[in-house]
Amino acid sequence: MALKVILSSTLRRYVRDYDPVEGMSVQVAKGTSIKELLRVLGIPEKDIKIAMVNGIRTNLDAILEGNERVGLFPAVGGG
């Protein structure tokens, strides 16, 4: 199944040739969790602070159904 994956900020370093404007299309098996998607992408779970599916915040155990937009965000610091 196809997913549109949007990586924010420092997460982009894990994916070679990532397009920050278009994001990326990823093919995974139906029933894949966000945790499994992270493994496919080579992104450590500890680097994810927020995961969203179709604009709704969810947890890393969420099961993906296909044709979804997955946004992944790291913790942000500053001051």
The first five atom37 places (N, CA, C, CB, O) and aatype in JSON, in Angstrom:
{
  "aatype": [12, 0, 10, 11, 19, 9, 10, 15, 15, 16, 10, 1, 1, 18, 19, 1, 3, 18, 3, 14, 19, 6, 7, 12, 15, 19, 5, 19, 0, 11, 7, 16, 15, 9, 11, 6, 10, 10, 1, 19, 10, 7, 9, 14, 6, 11, 3, 9, 11, 9, 0, 12, 19, 2, 7, 9, 1, 16, 2, 10, 3, 0, 9, 10, 6, 7, 2, 6, 1, 19, 7, 10, 13, 14, 0, 19, 7, 7, 7],
  "atom_mask": [
    [1, 1, 1, 1, 1],
    [1, 1, 1, 1, 1],
    [1, 1, 1, 1, 1],
    [1, 1, 1, 1, 1],
    [1, 1, 1, 1, 1],
    [1, 1, 1, 1, 1],
    [1, 1, 1, 1, 1],
    [1, 1, 1, 1, 1],
    [1, 1, 1, 1, 1],
    [1, 1, 1, 1, 1],
    [1, 1, 1, 1, 1],
    [1, 1, 1, 1, 1],
    [1, 1, 1, 1, 1],
    [1, 1, 1, 1, 1],
    [1, 1, 1, 1, 1],
    [1, 1, 1, 1, 1],
    [1, 1, 1, 1, 1],
    [1, 1, 1, 1, 1],
    [1, 1, 1, 1, 1],
    [1, 1, 1, 1, 1],
    [1, 1, 1, 1, 1],
    [1, 1, 1, 1, 1],
    [1, 1, 1, 0, 1],
    [1, 1, 1, 1, 1],
    [1, 1, 1, 1, 1],
    [1, 1, 1, 1, 1],
    [1, 1, 1, 1, 1],
    [1, 1, 1, 1, 1],
    [1, 1, 1, 1, 1],
    [1, 1, 1, 1, 1],
    [1, 1, 1, 0, 1],
    [1, 1, 1, 1, 1],
    [1, 1, 1, 1, 1],
    [1, 1, 1, 1, 1],
    [1, 1, 1, 1, 1],
    [1, 1, 1, 1, 1],
    [1, 1, 1, 1, 1],
    [1, 1, 1, 1, 1],
    [1, 1, 1, 1, 1],
    [1, 1, 1, 1, 1],
    [1, 1, 1, 1, 1],
    [1, 1, 1, 0, 1],
    [1, 1, 1, 1, 1],
    [1, 1, 1, 1, 1],
    [1, 1, 1, 1, 1],
    [1, 1, 1, 1, 1],
    [1, 1, 1, 1, 1],
    [1, 1, 1, 1, 1],
    [1, 1, 1, 1, 1],
    [1, 1, 1, 1, 1],
    [1, 1, 1, 1, 1],
    [1, 1, 1, 1, 1],
    [1, 1, 1, 1, 1],
    [1, 1, 1, 1, 1],
    [1, 1, 1, 0, 1],
    [1, 1, 1, 1, 1],
    [1, 1, 1, 1, 1],
    [1, 1, 1, 1, 1],
    [1, 1, 1, 1, 1],
    [1, 1, 1, 1, 1],
    [1, 1, 1, 1, 1],
    [1, 1, 1, 1, 1],
    [1, 1, 1, 1, 1],
    [1, 1, 1, 1, 1],
    [1, 1, 1, 1, 1],
    [1, 1, 1, 0, 1],
    [1, 1, 1, 1, 1],
    [1, 1, 1, 1, 1],
    [1, 1, 1, 1, 1],
    [1, 1, 1, 1, 1],
    [1, 1, 1, 0, 1],
    [1, 1, 1, 1, 1],
    [1, 1, 1, 1, 1],
    [1, 1, 1, 1, 1],
    [1, 1, 1, 1, 1],
    [1, 1, 1, 1, 1],
    [1, 1, 1, 0, 1],
    [1, 1, 1, 0, 1],
    [1, 1, 1, 0, 1]
  ],
  "atom_positions": [
    [[0.84, -1.17, 0.0], [0.0, 0.0, 0.0], [0.88, 1.24, 0.0], [-0.95, 0.0, 1.21], [2.02, 1.21, 0.48]],
    [[0.37, 2.3, -0.53], [1.14, 3.54, -0.64], [0.82, 4.49, 0.5], [0.88, 4.22, -1.99], [-0.33, 4.61, 0.92]],
    [[1.84, 5.17, 0.98], [1.71, 6.21, 1.99], [2.47, 7.44, 1.52], [2.23, 5.72, 3.37], [3.49, 7.33, 0.84]],
    [[1.98, 8.6, 1.88], [2.73, 9.84, 1.68], [3.34, 10.18, 3.03], [1.81, 11.02, 1.12], [2.61, 10.34, 4.01]],
    [[4.65, 10.29, 3.1], [5.34, 10.55, 4.36], [5.98, 11.93, 4.32], [6.41, 9.46, 4.64], [6.7, 12.27, 3.38]],
    [[5.69, 12.7, 5.35], [6.25, 14.04, 5.49], [7.16, 14.03, 6.73], [5.13, 15.13, 5.61], [6.7, 13.75, 7.83]],
    [[8.42, 14.34, 6.53], [9.38, 14.38, 7.63], [9.69, 15.83, 7.96], [10.68, 13.61, 7.28], [9.96, 16.64, 7.07]],
    [[9.66, 16.14, 9.22], [9.93, 17.51, 9.65], [11.36, 17.65, 10.16], [8.94, 17.92, 10.73], [11.92, 16.73, 10.76]],
    [[11.91, 18.79, 9.92], [13.15, 19.23, 10.55], [14.29, 18.21, 10.46], [12.89, 19.53, 11.99], [14.64, 17.76, 9.36]],
    [[14.85, 17.86, 11.6], [16.04, 17.0, 11.65], [15.79, 15.57, 11.21], [16.6, 17.0, 13.03], [16.75, 14.83, 10.96]],
    [[14.55, 15.14, 11.1], [14.26, 13.77, 10.66], [14.63, 13.56, 9.2], [12.77, 13.45, 10.88], [14.84, 12.43, 8.77]],
    [[14.7, 14.62, 8.45], [15.01, 14.53, 7.02], [16.4, 13.96, 6.76], [14.9, 15.89, 6.38], [16.66, 13.43, 5.68]],
    [[17.28, 14.06, 7.73], [18.65, 13.58, 7.53], [18.72, 12.06, 7.37], [19.53, 14.0, 8.7], [19.7, 11.53, 6.86]],
    [[17.68, 11.36, 7.8], [17.68, 9.9, 7.72], [17.35, 9.37, 6.32], [16.7, 9.34, 8.71], [17.62, 8.2, 6.02]],
    [[16.78, 10.21, 5.47], [16.34, 9.75, 4.15], [17.11, 10.52, 3.07], [14.81, 9.95, 3.97], [16.95, 11.73, 2.92]],
    [[17.91, 9.8, 2.36], [18.7, 10.4, 1.29], [17.79, 10.97, 0.2], [19.68, 9.38, 0.69], [16.8, 10.34, -0.17]],
    [[18.11, 12.13, -0.29], [17.37, 12.81, -1.36], [15.92, 13.11, -0.99], [17.4, 11.96, -2.61], [15.06, 13.18, -1.86]],
    [[15.64, 13.29, 0.3], [14.28, 13.63, 0.74], [13.9, 14.99, 0.17], [14.17, 13.64, 2.29], [14.69, 15.93, 0.22]],
    [[12.69, 15.1, -0.37], [12.18, 16.36, -0.93], [11.28, 17.03, 0.11], [11.41, 16.11, -2.27], [10.17, 16.57, 0.34]],
    [[11.75, 18.11, 0.75], [10.95, 18.75, 1.8], [9.66, 19.4, 1.3], [11.78, 19.78, 2.49], [8.77, 19.67, 2.11]],
    [[9.55, 19.64, 0.02], [8.33, 20.22, -0.53], [7.29, 19.14, -0.81], [8.64, 21.01, -1.81], [6.12, 19.29, -0.47]],
    [[7.72, 18.05, -1.43], [6.81, 16.98, -1.85], [6.68, 15.84, -0.84], [7.25, 16.43, -3.15], [5.73, 15.06, -0.91]],
    [[7.63, 15.74, 0.09], [7.63, 14.58, 0.97], [8.1, 13.36, 0.19], [0.0, 0.0, 0.0], [8.88, 13.49, -0.75]],
    [[7.62, 12.2, 0.57], [8.02, 10.99, -0.13], [6.88, 9.98, -0.14], [9.27, 10.38, 0.5], [6.04, 9.96, 0.76]],
    [[6.87, 9.14, -1.15], [5.91, 8.05, -1.24], [6.62, 6.78, -0.79], [5.34, 7.89, -2.69], [7.74, 6.49, -1.21]],
    [[5.95, 6.02, 0.08], [6.53, 4.79, 0.61], [5.52, 3.66, 0.43], [6.92, 4.95, 2.11], [4.33, 3.83, 0.7]],
    [[5.99, 2.51, -0.03], [5.16, 1.32, -0.17], [5.42, 0.39, 1.01], [5.43, 0.59, -1.52], [6.56, 0.0, 1.26]],
    [[4.37, 0.04, 1.74], [4.47, -0.91, 2.85], [3.27, -1.85, 2.79], [4.54, -0.17, 4.23], [2.3, -1.59, 2.08]],
    [[3.34, -2.94, 3.54], [2.23, -3.9, 3.59], [1.06, -3.3, 4.37], [2.69, -5.23, 4.23], [1.26, -2.55, 5.32]],
    [[-0.15, -3.64, 3.96], [-1.34, -3.21, 4.69], [-1.24, -3.73, 6.12], [-2.65, -3.7, 4.0], [-0.83, -4.87, 6.34]],
    [[-1.62, -2.91, 7.08], [-1.54, -3.31, 8.48], [-0.22, -2.96, 9.14], [0.0, 0.0, 0.0], [0.01, -3.32, 10.29]],
    [[0.64, -2.26, 8.42], [1.92, -1.81, 8.98], [1.66, -0.74, 10.04], [2.86, -1.26, 7.85], [0.81, 0.13, 9.85]],
    [[2.39, -0.8, 11.13], [2.27, 0.23, 12.17], [3.25, 1.37, 11.87], [2.54, -0.37, 13.59], [4.15, 1.24, 11.04]],
    [[3.06, 2.47, 12.55], [4.0, 3.57, 12.39], [5.39, 3.15, 12.87], [3.52, 4.82, 13.16], [6.39, 3.55, 12.28]],
    [[5.46, 2.36, 13.94], [6.76, 1.85, 14.41], [7.47, 1.07, 13.3], [6.57, 0.95, 15.65], [8.67, 1.23, 13.09]],
    [[6.72, 0.22, 12.6], [7.31, -0.55, 11.51], [7.74, 0.35, 10.37], [6.32, -1.61, 11.0], [8.78, 0.12, 9.75]],
    [[6.96, 1.38, 10.08], [7.33, 2.35, 9.06], [8.65, 3.03, 9.42], [6.21, 3.41, 8.89], [9.5, 3.24, 8.56]],
    [[8.82, 3.36, 10.7], [10.07, 3.98, 11.14], [11.25, 3.06, 10.87], [10.0, 4.33, 12.63], [12.31, 3.52, 10.45]],
    [[11.08, 1.77, 11.12], [12.16, 0.81, 10.85], [12.5, 0.78, 9.37], [11.76, -0.61, 11.34], [13.67, 0.74, 8.99]],
    [[11.47, 0.79, 8.52], [11.68, 0.8, 7.07], [12.48, 2.03, 6.65], [10.33, 0.76, 6.31], [13.37, 1.95, 5.8]],
    [[12.17, 3.16, 7.26], [12.83, 4.42, 6.91], [14.19, 4.6, 7.6], [11.94, 5.58, 7.27], [14.96, 5.48, 7.23]],
    [[14.47, 3.77, 8.59], [15.73, 3.89, 9.32], [15.74, 5.03, 10.32], [0.0, 0.0, 0.0], [16.8, 5.59, 10.63]],
    [[14.57, 5.38, 10.83], [14.46, 6.47, 11.8], [14.25, 5.87, 13.19], [13.28, 7.44, 11.42], [13.31, 5.11, 13.39]],
    [[15.1, 6.2, 14.16], [14.93, 5.68, 15.52], [13.64, 6.2, 16.17], [16.14, 6.06, 16.38], [13.32, 7.38, 16.06]],
    [[12.92, 5.31, 16.84], [11.69, 5.7, 17.54], [11.92, 6.86, 18.5], [11.12, 4.51, 18.31], [11.08, 7.75, 18.62]],
    [[13.07, 6.86, 19.17], [13.35, 7.88, 20.18], [13.4, 9.29, 19.58], [14.67, 7.58, 20.87], [13.29, 10.27, 20.31]],
    [[13.56, 9.39, 18.27], [13.64, 10.69, 17.62], [12.26, 11.27, 17.28], [14.47, 10.59, 16.37], [12.17, 12.42, 16.85]],
    [[11.21, 10.49, 17.47], [9.86, 10.94, 17.12], [9.13, 11.45, 18.35], [9.06, 9.81, 16.45], [8.98, 10.72, 19.33]],
    [[8.7, 12.69, 18.31], [7.91, 13.27, 19.4], [6.42, 13.25, 19.06], [8.36, 14.71, 19.69], [5.58, 12.98, 19.92]],
    [[6.1, 13.52, 17.79], [4.7, 13.56, 17.36], [4.57, 12.81, 16.04], [4.2, 15.03, 17.2], [5.38, 12.97, 15.12]],
    [[3.53, 11.97, 15.97], [3.17, 11.29, 14.72], [1.73, 11.66, 14.4], [3.34, 9.72, 14.84], [0.86, 11.68, 15.27]],
    [[1.48, 11.97, 13.13], [0.13, 12.32, 12.7], [-0.24, 11.5, 11.47], [0.02, 13.84, 12.39], [0.6, 11.23, 10.61]],
    [[-1.5, 11.1, 11.4], [-2.02, 10.41, 10.23], [-3.22, 11.23, 9.74], [-2.43, 8.92, 10.56], [-4.19, 11.43, 10.46]],
    [[-3.12, 11.69, 8.5], [-4.16, 12.53, 7.91], [-4.51, 13.72, 8.81], [-5.41, 11.71, 7.64], [-5.67, 14.09, 8.94]],
    [[-3.47, 14.32, 9.42], [-3.66, 15.52, 10.22], [-4.13, 15.3, 11.64], [0.0, 0.0, 0.0], [-4.39, 16.26, 12.37]],
    [[-4.25, 14.03, 12.06], [-4.7, 13.72, 13.42], [-3.57, 13.06, 14.19], [-5.95, 12.8, 13.39], [-2.98, 12.08, 13.73]],
    [[-3.27, 13.61, 15.37], [-2.19, 13.05, 16.18], [-2.53, 11.63, 16.62], [-1.92, 13.94, 17.42], [-3.67, 11.33, 16.98]],
    [[-1.52, 10.76, 16.57], [-1.72, 9.37, 16.93], [-0.47, 8.84, 17.62], [-2.06, 8.51, 15.69], [0.5, 9.58, 17.78]],
    [[-0.48, 7.58, 18.01], [0.7, 7.0, 18.65], [1.45, 6.11, 17.66], [0.29, 6.18, 19.91], [0.96, 5.83, 16.56]],
    [[2.61, 5.67, 18.05], [3.46, 4.9, 17.13], [2.96, 3.48, 16.89], [4.86, 4.84, 17.68], [3.44, 2.8, 15.98]],
    [[1.99, 3.03, 17.68], [1.41, 1.71, 17.47], [0.24, 1.73, 16.49], [0.94, 1.13, 18.8], [-0.31, 0.68, 16.16]],
    [[-0.14, 2.91, 16.03], [-1.26, 3.03, 15.1], [-1.01, 2.21, 13.84], [-1.51, 4.51, 14.74], [0.1, 2.18, 13.31]],
    [[-2.06, 1.53, 13.38], [-1.99, 0.7, 12.18], [-2.42, 1.53, 10.98], [-2.89, -0.57, 12.32], [-3.44, 2.22, 11.01]],
    [[-1.62, 1.46, 9.92], [-1.89, 2.22, 8.7], [-2.7, 1.39, 7.72], [-0.56, 2.68, 8.04], [-2.48, 0.18, 7.58]],
    [[-3.64, 2.04, 7.05], [-4.55, 1.34, 6.14], [-4.24, 1.58, 4.66], [-5.96, 1.77, 6.41], [-4.75, 0.87, 3.8]],
    [[-3.41, 2.57, 4.37], [-3.06, 2.87, 2.98], [-3.67, 4.17, 2.5], [0.0, 0.0, 0.0], [-4.69, 4.62, 3.02]],
    [[-3.03, 4.77, 1.51], [-3.46, 6.06, 0.97], [-3.59, 7.12, 2.06], [-4.78, 5.91, 0.23], [-4.51, 7.94, 2.03]],
    [[-2.68, 7.09, 3.01], [-2.7, 8.05, 4.1], [-1.49, 8.97, 4.02], [-2.73, 7.33, 5.46], [-0.49, 8.67, 3.36]],
    [[-1.62, 10.08, 4.7], [-0.52, 11.05, 4.81], [0.0, 10.96, 6.24], [-0.99, 12.52, 4.44], [-0.73, 11.23, 7.19]],
    [[1.26, 10.57, 6.38], [1.87, 10.39, 7.7], [2.89, 11.51, 7.91], [2.54, 8.99, 7.82], [3.83, 11.66, 7.13]],
    [[2.69, 12.27, 8.97], [3.63, 13.33, 9.34], [4.4, 12.91, 10.57], [0.0, 0.0, 0.0], [3.82, 12.46, 11.56]],
    [[5.71, 13.06, 10.53], [6.57, 12.69, 11.65], [7.38, 13.91, 12.08], [7.52, 11.51, 11.27], [7.97, 14.6, 11.25]],
    [[7.39, 14.16, 13.4], [8.0, 15.37, 13.94], [8.9, 15.04, 15.12], [6.93, 16.37, 14.36], [8.53, 14.24, 15.98]],
    [[10.1, 15.64, 15.17], [10.99, 15.44, 16.32], [10.62, 16.41, 17.45], [12.47, 15.64, 15.89], [9.8, 17.31, 17.28]],
    [[11.25, 16.2, 18.6], [11.12, 17.18, 19.68], [11.8, 18.47, 19.22], [11.75, 16.65, 21.03], [12.81, 18.43, 18.51]],
    [[11.26, 19.58, 19.63], [11.82, 20.88, 19.23], [12.26, 21.61, 20.49], [10.78, 21.73, 18.43], [11.54, 21.65, 21.49]],
    [[13.45, 22.17, 20.44], [13.96, 22.92, 21.59], [14.26, 24.35, 21.19], [0.0, 0.0, 0.0], [14.28, 24.69, 20.01]],
    [[14.48, 25.13, 22.14], [14.81, 26.53, 21.86], [14.62, 27.36, 23.11], [0.0, 0.0, 0.0], [14.32, 26.86, 24.19]],
    [[14.8, 28.62, 22.92], [14.61, 29.42, 24.12], [14.88, 30.84, 23.94], [0.0, 0.0, 0.0], [14.75, 31.61, 24.89]]
  ]
}
